[in-house]
Amino acid sequence: MDGVNLNGRKFVMVSSTASAVDPDSPTEFLYWEADGVVWGSYTGDTVTHGRFVGTRDGADVSISYAHALKAGGKAGGQSSSRVERGEDGLLRLVEEFRFDGDDTLHVSVCAEVPAP
């Protein structure tokens, strides 16, 4: 995945082992990237607003995140994602993550939203 930059790309969650994904209001992620550092924001589904920051090395992205929950409260944790290119040419992020205070490993898949 060298030569691919996540800067300005939007993704939507299509599946997650941590919660059901609402297809009408999936969590949306906006990524930025420069010099191997990634950061961004996300909202939707069960999240009021969230932020993440981390690093990228080739196809591997490692981040820490924190978000506010629509049901009240907050959550945070760490994740490792693999950037893949789908048959349609768009990117996918396959993420393994854990919430702080919980050793359960979760997996989610996010699909890139084509630019208008």
PASERO-45949 format. One line per field, with one value per residue (C-alpha): residue in one letter; x negated, y negated, z. Coordinates in steps of 0.2 Angstrom, whole numbers, padded with zeros to 4 digits, m for minus. Each point is the difference from the previous one (the first is absolute). Layout:
BEGIN
residuo: A, ...
xx: X, ...
yy: Y, ...
zz: Z, ...
//
This chain:
BEGIN
residuo: M, D, G, V, N, L, N, G, R, K, F, V, M, V, S, S, T, A, S, A, V, D, P, D, S, P, T, E, F, L, Y, W, E, A, D, G, V, V, W, G, S, Y, T, G, D, T, V, T, H, G, R, F, V, G, T, R, D, G, A, D, V, S, I, S, Y, A, H, A, L, K, A, G, G, K, A, G, G, Q, S, S, S, R, V, E, R, G, E, D, G, L, L, R, L, V, E, E, F, R, F, D, G, D, D, T, L, H, V, S, V, C, A, E, V, P, A, P
xx: 0000, m0015, 0005, 0017, 0005, 0015, 0000, 0018, 0008, 0016, 0005, 0016, 0001, 0008, m0002, m0006, m0001, 0003, 0017, 0013, m0003, 0015, m0001, 0010, m0011, m0017, m0015, m0009, m0019, m0010, m0019, m0015, m0018, m0017, m0017, 0006, 0011, 0019, 0014, 0018, 0018, 0016, 0018, 0016, 0009, m0004, m0013, 0004, m0018, m0017, m0018, m0015, m0019, m0014, m0013, 0000, m0014, 0005, 0017, m0001, 0009, m0001, 0011, 0006, 0018, 0013, 0018, 0017, 0014, 0018, 0006, m0011, m0018, m0016, m0011, m0018, m0013, m0013, 0002, m0011, 0007, m0005, 0003, 0006, 0006, 0016, 0004, 0009, m0016, 0006, m0009, 0006, m0006, 0000, m0002, m0004, 0004, 0002, 0009, m0010, 0004, 0006, m0011, 0013, m0007, 0012, 0000, 0008, m0001, 0002, 0002, m0006, 0014, m0004, m0004, 0015
yy: 0000, m0011, m0016, 0001, m0015, 0000, m0019, m0006, 0017, 0004, 0018, 0007, 0015, 0015, 0013, 0002, 0013, m0013, m0006, 0001, m0012, m0011, 0000, m0016, m0009, 0009, m0008, m0011, m0003, m0014, 0004, m0012, 0005, m0008, 0006, 0017, m0008, 0003, m0009, m0003, 0000, 0011, m0001, 0010, 0016, 0001, m0014, m0019, m0005, 0008, m0004, 0011, m0002, 0012, 0006, 0009, 0011, 0007, 0009, 0000, m0014, m0001, m0012, m0005, m0007, m0007, m0004, m0005, 0012, m0005, 0011, m0010, 0002, 0002, 0013, 0001, 0013, 0005, 0008, 0007, m0001, 0007, m0010, 0010, m0004, 0007, 0007, m0017, m0009, m0008, 0003, 0010, 0000, 0016, m0004, 0010, m0011, 0001, m0012, m0006, 0011, 0015, 0013, 0006, m0002, m0007, m0001, m0013, m0003, m0018, m0004, m0015, m0012, m0005, m0019, m0009
zz: 0000, m0002, m0011, 0007, 0012, 0012, 0000, m0002, m0003, 0008, 0005, 0007, 0012, m0009, 0014, 0018, 0013, 0014, m0005, m0014, m0014, m0005, m0019, m0001, 0012, 0001, 0009, m0012, 0001, m0007, m0002, m0002, m0002, m0002, 0003, 0007, 0012, m0001, 0009, m0002, 0007, m0001, 0004, m0002, 0005, 0019, 0000, 0003, m0005, 0001, m0004, m0004, m0003, m0004, m0013, m0017, m0007, m0017, 0002, 0019, 0010, 0019, 0009, 0017, 0001, 0011, m0002, 0008, m0001, m0005, 0015, 0012, 0006, m0010, m0007, m0006, m0005, m0013, m0017, m0014, m0018, m0016, m0016, m0014, m0018, m0005, m0018, m0003, 0003, 0017, 0016, 0015, 0018, 0009, 0018, 0016, 0016, 0018, 0012, 0015, 0015, m0011, m0007, m0013, m0018, m0012, m0019, m0011, m0019, m0007, m0019, m0008, m0006, m0018, m0003, m0008
//
